[in-house]
Amino acid sequence: MTLNDTDRAVVAEQLGRPPRAMRDVAHRCPCGNPDVVETSPRLPAGTPFPTLYYLTCPRAASAIGTLESSGLMSEMTERLKTDEELAAHYRAAHDSYLARRLSLGDVPEIAGISAGGMPTRVKCLHVLVGHSLAAGPGVNPLGDEALALLPDWWANGPCVAPAASDAP
């Protein structure tokens, strides 16, 4: 996808601050705004940054927060302990995440560390949903499950209004 000045402005407004290490738009909401951005594995000041896919839409983030407070993450983590097929697919999602991040730069301090608790637990649904949106269906099984439980966060229009200059 292509990152432009409008995307940068929209993401800054969504986050309430300038985005850090944003490389590209990884997924667009049905409303047209970015809702997931791809970040560099190292921040400009040199700090390692393991979160490759960063969910930016405040409406989606709020809906995911509701899921997190429901106990869903504990339930998913327990299923990983007993469902070998699910655990294998989740490990493959972890491996896919690491491979993409490594393709953007080798950061030894975070080697083998993905995000969201992968590959053995569920720690952050925001990251898993961001991964599912960016990578597409079938890559992250637990991100896909969480995504399927979310309401249509875009149904009432964009969370922020893009400037007219170079909107996608």
DSSP file (Angstrom, degrees, kcal/mol; ACC not computed):
  #  RESIDUE AA STRUCTURE BP1 BP2  ACC     N-H-->O    O-->H-N    N-H-->O    O-->H-N    TCO  KAPPA ALPHA  PHI   PSI    X-CA   Y-CA   Z-CA
    1    1 A M              0   0    0      0, 0.0     2,-0.5     0, 0.0    24,-0.0   0.000 360.0 360.0 360.0 165.0    0.0    0.0    0.0
    2    2 A T        -     0   0    0     22,-0.1     2,-0.5   166,-0.0    22,-0.1  -0.868 360.0-148.6-107.9 132.0    1.1    3.6   -0.4
    3    3 A L        +     0   0    0     -2,-0.5     2,-0.2    20,-0.2    21,-0.0  -0.847  26.0 170.5 -96.9 126.9    1.7    5.9    2.5
    4    4 A N     >  -     0   0    0     -2,-0.5     4,-2.2     1,-0.0     5,-0.2  -0.735  49.8 -91.8-128.6 178.9    1.0    9.6    1.8
    5    5 A D  H  > S+     0   0    0     -2,-0.2     4,-2.3     1,-0.2     5,-0.2   0.852 124.0  54.5 -62.3 -35.7    0.7   12.8    3.8
    6    6 A T  H  > S+     0   0    0    160,-0.2     4,-2.9     2,-0.2    -1,-0.2   0.929 107.5  50.1 -63.8 -44.3   -3.0   12.3    4.4
    7    7 A D  H  > S+     0   0    0      1,-0.2     4,-2.8     2,-0.2     5,-0.3   0.921 110.2  50.6 -59.1 -43.9   -2.4    8.9    5.9
    8    8 A R  H  X S+     0   0    0     -4,-2.2     4,-2.2     1,-0.2    -1,-0.2   0.918 112.8  46.0 -60.2 -42.9    0.2   10.3    8.2
    9    9 A A  H  X S+     0   0    0     -4,-2.3     4,-2.2     2,-0.2    -2,-0.2   0.906 112.9  49.4 -67.6 -42.2   -2.2   13.0    9.3
   10   10 A V  H  X S+     0   0    0     -4,-2.9     4,-2.8     2,-0.2    -2,-0.2   0.940 112.3  47.6 -62.2 -47.7   -5.1   10.5    9.8
   11   11 A V  H  X S+     0   0    0     -4,-2.8     4,-2.6     1,-0.2     6,-0.3   0.902 110.5  52.2 -62.8 -41.0   -2.9    8.1   11.8
   12   12 A A  H  X>S+     0   0    0     -4,-2.2     4,-1.8    -5,-0.3     5,-1.2   0.909 112.4  45.8 -60.9 -41.1   -1.6   11.0   14.0
   13   13 A E  H  <5S+     0   0    0     -4,-2.2    -2,-0.2     2,-0.2    -1,-0.2   0.902 111.6  51.8 -68.9 -40.3   -5.2   12.1   14.7
   14   14 A Q  H  <5S+     0   0    0     -4,-2.8    -2,-0.2     1,-0.2    -1,-0.2   0.917 118.7  36.6 -59.7 -43.4   -6.2    8.5   15.4
   15   15 A L  H  <5S-     0   0    0     -4,-2.6    -1,-0.2     2,-0.3    -2,-0.2   0.708 103.1-127.5 -83.7 -21.3   -3.4    8.0   17.9
   16   16 A G  T  <5S+     0   0    0     -4,-1.8    -3,-0.2    -5,-0.2    -4,-0.1   0.686  86.4  55.7  77.4  18.3   -3.5   11.5   19.3
   17   17 A R  S   <S-     0   0    0     -5,-1.2    -2,-0.3    -6,-0.3    -1,-0.2  -0.960 102.5 -74.5-166.4 162.7    0.3   11.8   18.6
   18   18 A P        -     0   0    0      0, 0.0    -9,-0.1     0, 0.0     2,-0.1  -0.461  56.9-110.2 -65.3 139.6    2.6   11.5   15.7
   19   19 A P        -     0   0    0      0, 0.0     2,-0.5     0, 0.0     3,-0.1  -0.384  28.4-131.0 -68.9 150.5    3.2    7.8   14.7
   20   20 A R  S    S-     0   0    0      1,-0.2    20,-0.1    -2,-0.1    23,-0.0  -0.896  76.0 -13.4-106.6 131.5    6.6    6.3   15.4
   21   21 A A  S    S+     0   0    0     -2,-0.5    19,-2.7     1,-0.2     2,-0.4   0.724  80.3 173.7  58.0  27.2    8.5    4.4   12.8
   22   22 A M  E     +A   39   0A   0     17,-0.2    17,-0.3     1,-0.2    -1,-0.2  -0.525  10.2 173.2 -70.0 123.7    5.5    4.1   10.5
   23   23 A R  E     -     0   0A   0     15,-3.4     2,-0.3    -2,-0.4   -20,-0.2   0.819  57.1 -26.4 -96.8 -41.6    6.6    2.5    7.2
   24   24 A D  E     -A   38   0A   0     14,-1.4    14,-2.7   -22,-0.1     2,-0.6  -0.972  67.3 -83.1-164.5 167.5    3.3    1.9    5.4
   25   25 A V  E     -A   37   0A   0     -2,-0.3    12,-0.3    12,-0.2     3,-0.1  -0.803  36.2-175.0 -82.5 122.4   -0.4    1.4    5.6
   26   26 A A  E     +     0   0A   0     10,-2.1     2,-0.3    -2,-0.6    11,-0.2   0.712  68.5   5.7 -92.7 -24.3   -0.8   -2.4    6.2
   27   27 A H  E     -A   36   0A   0      9,-1.8     8,-2.2   108,-0.0     9,-1.5  -0.973  64.1-142.8-157.8 144.5   -4.6   -2.3    6.0
   28   28 A R  E     -A   34   0A   0     -2,-0.3     5,-0.1     6,-0.2     9,-0.0  -0.922  23.0-123.2-111.1 137.5   -7.3    0.1    5.2
   29   29 A C    >   -     0   0    0      4,-3.0     3,-2.4    -2,-0.4     7,-0.0  -0.320  34.3-105.1 -63.7 154.3  -10.7    0.3    7.0
   30   30 A P  T 3  S+     0   0    0      0, 0.0    -1,-0.1     0, 0.0    -2,-0.0   0.752 123.2  64.4 -55.6 -21.2  -13.7   -0.1    4.7
   31   31 A C  T 3  S-     0   0    0      2,-0.1    -2,-0.0   126,-0.1    -3,-0.0   0.633 120.2-110.5 -76.6 -12.1  -14.1    3.7    5.3
   32   32 A G  S <  S+     0   0    0     -3,-2.4     3,-0.1     1,-0.4    -1,-0.1   0.105  80.3 116.9 106.5 -21.1  -10.8    4.3    3.5
   33   33 A N  S    S-     0   0    0      1,-0.1    -4,-3.0    -5,-0.1    -1,-0.4  -0.394  75.8 -96.8 -74.7 155.1   -8.7    5.4    6.4
   34   34 A P  E     +A   28   0A   0      0, 0.0    -6,-0.2     0, 0.0     3,-0.1  -0.475  41.5 171.8 -61.6 142.1   -5.7    3.4    7.6
   35   35 A D  E     +     0   0A   0     -8,-2.2    21,-2.5     1,-0.4    22,-1.0   0.455  69.8  33.3-126.3 -13.4   -6.6    1.1   10.5
   36   36 A V  E     -AB  27  55A   0     -9,-1.5   -10,-2.1    19,-0.3    -9,-1.8  -0.988  68.6-167.4-139.5 132.5   -3.3   -0.8   10.7
   37   37 A V  E     -AB  25  54A   0     17,-2.4    17,-3.0    -2,-0.4     2,-0.5  -0.887  20.3-127.7-116.0 152.1    0.1    0.5    9.9
   38   38 A E  E     -AB  24  53A   0    -14,-2.7   -15,-3.4    -2,-0.3   -14,-1.4  -0.840  30.1-159.8 -95.0 132.6    3.4   -1.4    9.5
   39   39 A T  E     -A   22   0A   0     13,-2.8   -17,-0.2    -2,-0.5   -18,-0.1  -0.772  21.4-103.8-113.5 157.6    6.2   -0.2   11.6
   40   40 A S        -     0   0    0    -19,-2.7    11,-0.1    -2,-0.3    65,-0.1  -0.466  30.2-122.1 -72.0 149.2   10.0   -0.5   11.4
   41   41 A P  S    S+     0   0    0      0, 0.0     8,-2.9     0, 0.0     2,-0.4   0.527  99.1  47.2 -74.6  -2.8   11.5   -3.0   13.9
   42   42 A R  B    S-C   48   0B   0      6,-0.3    -2,-0.1   -21,-0.1     5,-0.1  -0.993  84.8-128.5-138.2 131.6   13.6   -0.2   15.3
   43   43 A L    >   -     0   0    0      4,-3.3     3,-2.6    -2,-0.4     6,-0.0  -0.321  36.4-100.5 -71.5 160.3   12.4    3.3   16.3
   44   44 A P  T 3  S+     0   0    0      0, 0.0    -1,-0.1     0, 0.0   -24,-0.0   0.812 124.0  54.5 -54.0 -33.0   14.3    6.3   15.0
   45   45 A A  T 3  S-     0   0    0      2,-0.1    -2,-0.0     1,-0.0     0, 0.0   0.511 125.7-100.8 -80.7  -3.0   16.2    6.7   18.3
   46   46 A G  S <  S+     0   0    0     -3,-2.6     3,-0.0     1,-0.3    -1,-0.0   0.332  74.4 141.6 105.1  -7.8   17.4    3.1   18.0
   47   47 A T        -     0   0    0     -5,-0.1    -4,-3.3     1,-0.1    -1,-0.3  -0.493  57.1-112.7 -69.5 132.2   15.0    1.4   20.5
   48   48 A P  B     -C   42   0B   0      0, 0.0    -6,-0.3     0, 0.0    -1,-0.1  -0.390  29.8-165.0 -62.0 142.5   13.8   -2.0   19.3
   49   49 A F        -     0   0    0     -8,-2.9   -10,-0.1     1,-0.1    61,-0.1  -0.870  10.7-177.2-134.5  98.6   10.1   -2.1   18.4
   50   50 A P        +     0   0    0      0, 0.0     2,-1.2     0, 0.0    -1,-0.1   0.686  56.8  97.5 -73.9 -17.3    8.6   -5.6   18.1
   51   51 A T        +     0   0    0      1,-0.2   -12,-0.2   -11,-0.1     3,-0.1  -0.585  44.1 171.6 -79.2  98.2    5.1   -4.5   17.1
   52   52 A L        +     0   0    0     -2,-1.2   -13,-2.8     1,-0.2     2,-0.6   0.908  69.6  42.8 -71.8 -45.0    5.2   -4.9   13.3
   53   53 A Y  E    S-B   38   0A   0    -15,-0.2     2,-0.6    74,-0.1   -15,-0.2  -0.922  74.9-167.7-110.6 114.6    1.5   -4.3   12.8
   54   54 A Y  E     -B   37   0A   0    -17,-3.0   -17,-2.4    -2,-0.6     2,-0.4  -0.898  16.5-137.9-110.6 117.2    0.0   -1.4   14.8
   55   55 A L  E     +B   36   0A   0     -2,-0.6   -19,-0.3   -19,-0.2    75,-0.0  -0.588  26.7 173.1 -72.4 125.9   -3.7   -1.0   15.1
   56   56 A T        +     0   0    0    -21,-2.5   -20,-0.2    -2,-0.4    -1,-0.1   0.684  40.6 102.3-110.5 -23.4   -4.5    2.7   14.8
   57   57 A C     >  -     0   0    0    -22,-1.0     4,-2.6     1,-0.2     5,-0.2  -0.492  56.8-154.2 -70.6 120.4   -8.3    3.0   14.6
   58   58 A P  H  > S+     0   0    0      0, 0.0     4,-2.2     0, 0.0    -1,-0.2   0.830  93.2  53.5 -66.2 -30.3   -9.6    4.1   18.0
   59   59 A R  H  > S+     0   0    0      2,-0.2     4,-2.2     1,-0.2     5,-0.2   0.934 111.9  43.7 -69.0 -44.8  -13.0    2.6   17.3
   60   60 A A  H  > S+     0   0    0      1,-0.2     4,-2.4     2,-0.2     5,-0.2   0.923 113.6  52.3 -63.7 -43.0  -11.6   -0.8   16.5
   61   61 A A  H  X S+     0   0    0     -4,-2.6     4,-2.2     1,-0.2    -2,-0.2   0.895 109.3  49.6 -61.1 -40.3   -9.2   -0.5   19.5
   62   62 A S  H  X S+     0   0    0     -4,-2.2     4,-1.7     2,-0.2    -1,-0.2   0.922 110.7  49.0 -64.6 -44.6  -12.1    0.2   21.8
   63   63 A A  H  X S+     0   0    0     -4,-2.2     4,-1.6     1,-0.2    -2,-0.2   0.886 111.6  49.8 -63.0 -38.4  -14.1   -2.7   20.5
   64   64 A I  H  X S+     0   0    0     -4,-2.4     4,-2.7     1,-0.2    -1,-0.2   0.882 105.3  57.5 -68.2 -37.8  -11.1   -5.0   21.0
   65   65 A G  H  X S+     0   0    0     -4,-2.2     4,-2.1     1,-0.2    -1,-0.2   0.881 103.9  53.2 -58.3 -38.5  -10.6   -3.7   24.5
   66   66 A T  H  X S+     0   0    0     -4,-1.7     4,-0.6     2,-0.2    -1,-0.2   0.911 109.1  48.8 -63.2 -42.3  -14.1   -4.8   25.3
   67   67 A L  H ><>S+     0   0    0     -4,-1.6     5,-1.1     1,-0.2     3,-1.1   0.922 109.3  52.7 -61.9 -43.5  -13.2   -8.3   24.0
   68   68 A E  H ><5S+     0   0    0     -4,-2.7     3,-1.2     1,-0.3     5,-0.3   0.893 107.3  51.6 -60.5 -39.2  -10.1   -8.3   26.1
   69   69 A S  H 3<5S+     0   0    0     -4,-2.1    -1,-0.3     1,-0.2    -2,-0.2   0.620  96.6  71.0 -74.5 -10.3  -12.0   -7.5   29.3
   70   70 A S  T <<5S-     0   0    0     -3,-1.1    -1,-0.2    -4,-0.6    -2,-0.2   0.559 114.7-107.7 -81.7  -7.5  -14.4  -10.3   28.6
   71   71 A G  T <>5S+     0   0    0     -3,-1.2     4,-1.9    -4,-0.3     3,-0.3   0.505  79.9 131.7  93.4   4.9  -11.8  -13.0   29.4
   72   72 A L  H  >< +     0   0    0     -5,-1.1     4,-2.7     1,-0.2     5,-0.2   0.860  66.5  57.4 -60.5 -37.7  -11.4  -14.1   25.8
   73   73 A M  H  > S+     0   0    0     -5,-0.3     4,-2.5    -6,-0.3    49,-0.3   0.910 107.2  47.5 -63.4 -41.6   -7.6  -14.0   26.0
   74   74 A S  H  > S+     0   0    0     -3,-0.3     4,-2.3     2,-0.2    -1,-0.2   0.908 112.1  50.6 -64.0 -41.8   -7.5  -16.5   28.9
   75   75 A E  H  X S+     0   0    0     -4,-1.9     4,-2.0     2,-0.2    -2,-0.2   0.924 111.6  47.3 -61.7 -45.0   -9.9  -18.7   27.1
   76   76 A M  H  X S+     0   0    0     -4,-2.7     4,-1.8     2,-0.2    -2,-0.2   0.914 110.4  52.2 -63.8 -42.9   -7.8  -18.6   23.9
   77   77 A T  H  X S+     0   0    0     -4,-2.5     4,-0.9     1,-0.2    -1,-0.2   0.909 109.0  50.5 -60.9 -42.1   -4.6  -19.3   25.9
   78   78 A E  H >X S+     0   0    0     -4,-2.3     3,-0.8     1,-0.2     4,-0.7   0.898 107.4  53.6 -62.7 -40.5   -6.2  -22.3   27.5
   79   79 A R  H >X S+     0   0    0     -4,-2.0     4,-2.7     1,-0.2     3,-0.8   0.854 100.8  60.8 -62.9 -34.6   -7.3  -23.7   24.1
   80   80 A L  H 3< S+     0   0    0     -4,-1.8    -1,-0.2     1,-0.2    -2,-0.2   0.801 101.1  55.4 -62.0 -27.4   -3.7  -23.4   22.9
   81   81 A K  H << S+     0   0    0     -4,-0.9    -1,-0.2    -3,-0.8    -2,-0.2   0.736 121.0  26.5 -76.5 -23.6   -2.7  -25.9   25.6
   82   82 A T  H << S+     0   0    0     -3,-0.8     2,-0.9    -4,-0.7    -2,-0.2   0.625 106.4  72.5-116.7 -18.0   -5.1  -28.5   24.5
   83   83 A D     X  -     0   0    0     -4,-2.7     4,-2.6     1,-0.2     5,-0.2  -0.832  54.4-175.4-106.5  97.4   -5.7  -28.0   20.7
   84   84 A E  H  > S+     0   0    0     -2,-0.9     4,-2.2     1,-0.2    -1,-0.2   0.854  83.5  52.0 -62.4 -37.2   -2.6  -29.1   18.9
   85   85 A E  H  > S+     0   0    0      2,-0.2     4,-2.3     1,-0.2    -1,-0.2   0.929 111.4  46.4 -66.7 -44.8   -3.9  -27.9   15.5
   86   86 A L  H  > S+     0   0    0      1,-0.2     4,-2.5     2,-0.2    -2,-0.2   0.925 112.5  51.1 -60.8 -44.9   -4.7  -24.5   16.8
   87   87 A A  H  X S+     0   0    0     -4,-2.6     4,-2.2    -8,-0.2    -2,-0.2   0.884 109.7  50.2 -61.8 -38.6   -1.3  -24.3   18.5
   88   88 A A  H  X S+     0   0    0     -4,-2.2     4,-2.1     2,-0.2    -1,-0.2   0.911 112.1  46.6 -66.9 -42.0    0.5  -25.3   15.3
   89   89 A H  H  X S+     0   0    0     -4,-2.3     4,-1.9     2,-0.2    -2,-0.2   0.873 112.2  50.8 -67.2 -36.4   -1.4  -22.6   13.3
   90   90 A Y  H  X S+     0   0    0     -4,-2.5     4,-2.1     2,-0.2    -2,-0.2   0.886 109.3  50.6 -69.0 -38.3   -0.7  -20.0   15.9
   91   91 A R  H  X S+     0   0    0     -4,-2.2     4,-2.6     2,-0.2    -2,-0.2   0.895 108.5  52.7 -64.3 -39.0    3.0  -20.9   15.9
   92   92 A A  H  X S+     0   0    0     -4,-2.1     4,-2.4     2,-0.2    -2,-0.2   0.877 107.4  51.9 -63.4 -36.7    3.0  -20.6   12.1
   93   93 A A  H  X S+     0   0    0     -4,-1.9     4,-2.6     2,-0.2    -2,-0.2   0.920 109.4  50.2 -63.6 -43.1    1.5  -17.1   12.5
   94   94 A H  H  X S+     0   0    0     -4,-2.1     4,-2.5     1,-0.2    -2,-0.2   0.929 111.3  48.0 -57.8 -47.5    4.3  -16.2   14.9
   95   95 A D  H  X S+     0   0    0     -4,-2.6     4,-2.4     1,-0.2    -2,-0.2   0.894 111.5  50.1 -63.1 -40.8    6.8  -17.5   12.3
   96   96 A S  H  X S+     0   0    0     -4,-2.4     4,-2.3     2,-0.2    -1,-0.2   0.914 110.4  50.1 -62.9 -44.2    5.2  -15.5    9.6
   97   97 A Y  H  X S+     0   0    0     -4,-2.6     4,-2.4     1,-0.2    -2,-0.2   0.929 112.4  47.1 -59.3 -47.8    5.2  -12.3   11.7
   98   98 A L  H  X S+     0   0    0     -4,-2.5     4,-2.7     1,-0.2    -2,-0.2   0.894 110.3  52.4 -63.6 -40.8    8.9  -12.8   12.5
   99   99 A A  H  X S+     0   0    0     -4,-2.4     4,-1.7     2,-0.2    -1,-0.2   0.915 110.9  46.8 -63.6 -43.0    9.8  -13.4    8.9
  100  100 A R  H  X S+     0   0    0     -4,-2.3     4,-0.6     2,-0.2    -2,-0.2   0.938 114.0  47.5 -64.5 -45.4    8.1  -10.3    7.7
  101  101 A R  H >X S+     0   0    0     -4,-2.4     3,-1.2     1,-0.2     4,-0.7   0.910 110.2  52.4 -63.5 -40.8    9.7   -8.2   10.4
  102  102 A L  H >< S+     0   0    0     -4,-2.7     3,-0.7     1,-0.3    -1,-0.2   0.841 101.0  62.0 -63.1 -32.7   13.2   -9.7    9.7
  103  103 A S  H 3< S+     0   0    0     -4,-1.7    -1,-0.3     1,-0.2    -2,-0.2   0.728 104.5  49.5 -65.8 -18.9   12.7   -8.7    6.1
  104  104 A L  H << S-     0   0    0     -3,-1.2    -1,-0.2    -4,-0.6    -2,-0.2   0.608 132.6 -38.8 -93.3 -15.1   12.6   -5.1    7.2
  105  105 A G    <<  -     0   0    0     -3,-0.7     2,-0.6    -4,-0.7    -1,-0.3  -0.606  55.0-104.7 157.3 141.9   15.7   -5.3    9.3
  106  106 A D        +     0   0    0     -2,-0.2     3,-0.1    -3,-0.1    -4,-0.1  -0.761  33.0 176.3 -87.7 119.8   17.6   -7.5   11.7
  107  107 A V    >   -     0   0    0     -2,-0.6     3,-2.1     1,-0.1     4,-0.3  -0.860  11.1-167.6-124.1  93.1   17.2   -6.4   15.3
  108  108 A P  G >  S+     0   0    0      0, 0.0     3,-1.2     0, 0.0    -1,-0.1   0.778  81.1  67.7 -55.3 -30.4   19.0   -8.9   17.5
  109  109 A E  G 3  S+     0   0    0      1,-0.3    -3,-0.0    -3,-0.1    -2,-0.0   0.747 111.8  32.0 -64.1 -22.8   17.5   -7.6   20.7
  110  110 A I  G X  S+     0   0    0     -3,-2.1     3,-2.2   -61,-0.1    -1,-0.3   0.187  83.3 143.3-119.2  15.7   14.0   -8.8   19.6
  111  111 A A  T <  S+     0   0    0     -3,-1.2     3,-0.1    -4,-0.3    -5,-0.0  -0.341  77.4  11.0 -57.5 131.5   15.0  -11.9   17.6
  112  112 A G  T 3  S+     0   0    0      1,-0.2     2,-0.6   -18,-0.1    -1,-0.3   0.343 103.3 110.6  82.2  -7.3   12.4  -14.6   18.2
  113  113 A I    <   +     0   0    0     -3,-2.2    -1,-0.2     1,-0.1     5,-0.0  -0.889  37.2 167.6-103.5 118.2   10.0  -12.3   19.9
  114  114 A S        -     0   0    0     -2,-0.6     2,-0.3     4,-0.5    -1,-0.1   0.480  35.0 -99.5 -95.0-117.5    6.8  -11.5   18.0
  115  115 A A  S >  S+     0   0    0    -64,-0.1     3,-1.4     9,-0.0    -1,-0.1  -0.981  86.0  45.5-162.1 165.0    3.9   -9.8   19.7
  116  116 A G  T 3  S-     0   0    0     -2,-0.3     7,-3.1     1,-0.3     8,-1.2   0.554 123.1 -64.8  74.5   6.6    0.6  -10.4   21.3
  117  117 A G  T >> S-     0   0    0      1,-0.3     4,-2.0     5,-0.3     3,-1.1   0.334  84.4-170.5  96.3  -6.9    1.9  -13.4   23.3
  118  118 A M  T <4  +     0   0    0     -3,-1.4    -4,-0.5     1,-0.3    -1,-0.3  -0.299  53.2  19.2 -58.2 144.9    2.6  -15.5   20.2
  119  119 A P  T 34 S+     0   0    0      0, 0.0    -1,-0.3     0, 0.0   -28,-0.1  -0.982 133.5  19.9-101.8   3.2    3.4  -18.4   20.0
  120  120 A T  T <4 S+     0   0    0     -3,-1.1     2,-0.3     1,-0.1    -2,-0.2   0.595 119.2  16.8-113.2 -11.0    2.3  -19.8   23.4
  121  121 A R     <  -     0   0    0     -4,-2.0     2,-0.6   -41,-0.1    -1,-0.1  -0.926  68.6-111.4-150.6 174.0   -0.3  -17.4   24.9
  122  122 A V        +     0   0    0    -49,-0.3    -5,-0.3    -2,-0.3   -45,-0.2  -0.958  42.2 151.9-116.6 114.4   -2.6  -14.6   24.1
  123  123 A K        +     0   0    0     -7,-3.1     2,-0.3    -2,-0.6    -6,-0.2   0.635  68.2  23.5-114.3 -25.0   -1.5  -11.3   25.6
  124  124 A C     >  -     0   0    0     -8,-1.2     4,-1.5     1,-0.1     3,-0.3  -0.842  48.1-171.5-152.9 107.9   -2.9   -8.6   23.3
  125  125 A L  H  > S+     0   0    0     -2,-0.3     4,-3.0     1,-0.2     5,-0.3   0.782  87.9  67.6 -69.4 -25.9   -5.8   -9.0   20.9
  126  126 A H  H  > S+     0   0    0      1,-0.2     4,-2.3     2,-0.2    -1,-0.2   0.930 104.3  43.1 -58.1 -45.1   -5.0   -5.6   19.4
  127  127 A V  H  > S+     0   0    0     -3,-0.3     4,-2.4     2,-0.2    -1,-0.2   0.903 114.2  50.2 -67.7 -42.0   -1.8   -7.0   17.9
  128  128 A L  H  X S+     0   0    0     -4,-1.5     4,-2.3     2,-0.2    -2,-0.2   0.909 112.9  45.5 -66.8 -41.1   -3.4  -10.2   16.8
  129  129 A V  H  X S+     0   0    0     -4,-3.0     4,-2.9     2,-0.2     5,-0.2   0.913 111.8  52.8 -66.8 -41.9   -6.3   -8.4   15.0
  130  130 A G  H  X S+     0   0    0     -4,-2.3     4,-2.4    -5,-0.3    -2,-0.2   0.909 110.1  48.7 -57.7 -42.0   -3.8   -6.0   13.5
  131  131 A H  H  X S+     0   0    0     -4,-2.4     4,-3.1     2,-0.2     5,-0.4   0.921 111.3  49.6 -63.8 -44.4   -1.8   -9.0   12.2
  132  132 A S  H  X S+     0   0    0     -4,-2.3     4,-2.0     1,-0.2    -2,-0.2   0.916 112.7  46.6 -62.6 -43.3   -5.0  -10.6   10.8
  133  133 A L  H  < S+     0   0    0     -4,-2.9    -1,-0.2     2,-0.2    -2,-0.2   0.926 118.1  42.0 -64.7 -43.2   -6.1   -7.5    9.0
  134  134 A A  H  < S+     0   0    0     -4,-2.4    -2,-0.2    -5,-0.2    -1,-0.2   0.911 123.4  35.5 -71.4 -43.2   -2.6   -6.9    7.6
  135  135 A A  H  < S-     0   0    0     -4,-3.1    -3,-0.2    -5,-0.2    -1,-0.2   0.708 109.6-124.9 -86.9 -21.1   -1.8  -10.4    6.6
  136  136 A G    ><  -     0   0    0     -4,-2.0     3,-1.2    -5,-0.4     4,-0.4  -0.172  44.4 -35.3  96.0 166.4   -5.3  -11.5    5.5
  137  137 A P  T 3  S+     0   0    0      0, 0.0    -4,-0.0     0, 0.0    -5,-0.0  -0.229 120.0  30.1 -61.9 145.7   -7.6  -14.3    6.6
  138  138 A G  T 3  S+     0   0    0      2,-0.2    -6,-0.0     3,-0.0    -2,-0.0   0.338  96.1  87.5  92.6  -6.7   -6.1  -17.6    7.5
  139  139 A V  S <  S+     0   0    0     -3,-1.2   -43,-0.1     1,-0.3    -7,-0.1   0.908  95.5  28.0 -90.0 -48.7   -2.7  -16.4    8.7
  140  140 A N     >  -     0   0    0     -4,-0.4     4,-2.7     1,-0.2    -1,-0.3  -0.903  68.3-167.9-117.3 102.5   -3.4  -15.8   12.4
  141  141 A P  H  > S+     0   0    0      0, 0.0     4,-1.9     0, 0.0    -1,-0.2   0.859  87.8  43.9 -62.7 -37.6   -6.2  -18.0   13.7
  142  142 A L  H  > S+     0   0    0      2,-0.2     4,-2.3     1,-0.2     5,-0.2   0.839 112.9  51.7 -79.4 -31.2   -6.8  -16.2   17.0
  143  143 A G  H  > S+     0   0    0      2,-0.2     4,-2.6     1,-0.2    -1,-0.2   0.908 110.2  50.5 -64.2 -41.8   -6.6  -12.8   15.3
  144  144 A D  H  X S+     0   0    0     -4,-2.7     4,-2.1     2,-0.2    -2,-0.2   0.909 109.8  50.3 -61.4 -42.5   -9.2  -14.0   12.8
  145  145 A E  H  X S+     0   0    0     -4,-1.9     4,-0.9     2,-0.2    -2,-0.2   0.936 112.6  45.6 -62.1 -46.7  -11.4  -15.3   15.7
  146  146 A A  H >X S+     0   0    0     -4,-2.3     3,-0.8     1,-0.2     4,-0.6   0.912 111.0  53.3 -63.7 -42.1  -11.2  -12.0   17.5
  147  147 A L  H >< S+     0   0    0     -4,-2.6     3,-1.2     1,-0.3    -1,-0.2   0.888 104.6  55.5 -59.3 -40.6  -11.8  -10.0   14.3
  148  148 A A  H 3< S+     0   0    0     -4,-2.1    -1,-0.3     1,-0.2    -2,-0.2   0.736 105.1  54.1 -66.2 -21.9  -15.0  -12.1   13.6
  149  149 A L  H << S+     0   0    0     -4,-0.9    -1,-0.2    -3,-0.8    -2,-0.2   0.571  89.5  98.9 -87.7 -10.2  -16.3  -11.1   17.0
  150  150 A L  S << S-     0   0    0     -3,-1.2     2,-0.1    -4,-0.6   -90,-0.1  -0.469  73.3-121.8 -80.4 147.6  -16.0   -7.3   16.5
  151  151 A P        -     0   0    0      0, 0.0     2,-1.7     0, 0.0     3,-0.1  -0.322  46.0 -83.2 -73.3 169.3  -18.8   -5.1   15.4
  152  152 A D    >   -     0   0    0      1,-0.2     3,-1.9     2,-0.1     4,-0.2  -0.601  49.4-174.3 -75.0  89.4  -18.5   -3.1   12.2
  153  153 A W  T 3  S+     0   0    0     -2,-1.7     3,-0.3     1,-0.3    -1,-0.2   0.683  79.8  53.9 -63.7 -18.5  -16.5   -0.2   13.7
  154  154 A W  T >  S+     0   0    0      1,-0.2     3,-2.4    -3,-0.1    -1,-0.3   0.478  76.8 102.1 -91.8  -4.8  -16.6    1.7   10.5
  155  155 A A  T <  S+     0   0    0     -3,-1.9    -1,-0.2     1,-0.3    -2,-0.1   0.766  81.3  48.8 -57.8 -30.5  -20.5    1.6   10.2
  156  156 A N  T 3  S-     0   0    0      1,-0.4    -1,-0.3    -3,-0.3    -2,-0.1   0.190 124.0 -93.2 -95.2  17.8  -21.0    5.2   11.4
  157  157 A G  S <  S-     0   0    0     -3,-2.4    -1,-0.4     4,-0.0  -126,-0.1  -0.347  70.9 -20.7  98.4 177.9  -18.3    6.6    9.0
  158  158 A P        -     0   0    0      0, 0.0     3,-0.1     0, 0.0    -4,-0.0  -0.209  49.6-133.7 -61.8 147.7  -14.6    7.3    9.5
  159  159 A C  S    S+     0   0    0      1,-0.2     2,-0.3     2,-0.0    -5,-0.0   0.807  96.7  16.2 -70.1 -29.8  -13.2    7.7   13.0
  160  160 A V  S    S-     0   0    0      0, 0.0    -1,-0.2     0, 0.0  -127,-0.1  -0.978  86.2-116.3-138.2 152.0  -11.4   10.8   11.7
  161  161 A A        -     0   0    0     -2,-0.3     2,-0.1    -3,-0.1     3,-0.1  -0.788  29.5-135.4 -92.1 120.7  -12.0   12.9    8.6
  162  162 A P        -     0   0    0      0, 0.0     2,-0.1     0, 0.0  -155,-0.1  -0.394  26.0-103.6 -70.2 150.5   -9.1   12.8    6.2
  163  163 A A        -     0   0    0   -157,-0.2     3,-0.3     1,-0.1     4,-0.2  -0.395  26.7-124.9 -66.7 153.4   -7.9   16.1    4.6
  164  164 A A  S    S+     0   0    0      1,-0.2     3,-0.3     2,-0.1    -1,-0.1   0.607  88.1  91.3 -77.8 -11.5   -9.1   16.4    1.0
  165  165 A S  S    S-     0   0    0      1,-0.2    -1,-0.2  -160,-0.0  -160,-0.0   0.925 111.2 -11.4 -57.5 -59.2   -5.5   17.0   -0.4
  166  166 A D  S    S+     0   0    0     -3,-0.3  -160,-0.2  -162,-0.0    -1,-0.2  -0.147  81.8 166.1-138.4  42.1   -4.3   13.5   -1.3
  167  167 A A              0   0    0     -3,-0.3  -134,-0.1    -4,-0.2    -3,-0.0  -0.263 360.0 360.0 -59.6 144.4   -6.9   11.2    0.3
  168  168 A P              0   0    0      0, 0.0    -1,-0.2     0, 0.0  -136,-0.0   0.507 360.0 360.0 -64.9 360.0   -6.7    7.6   -0.9
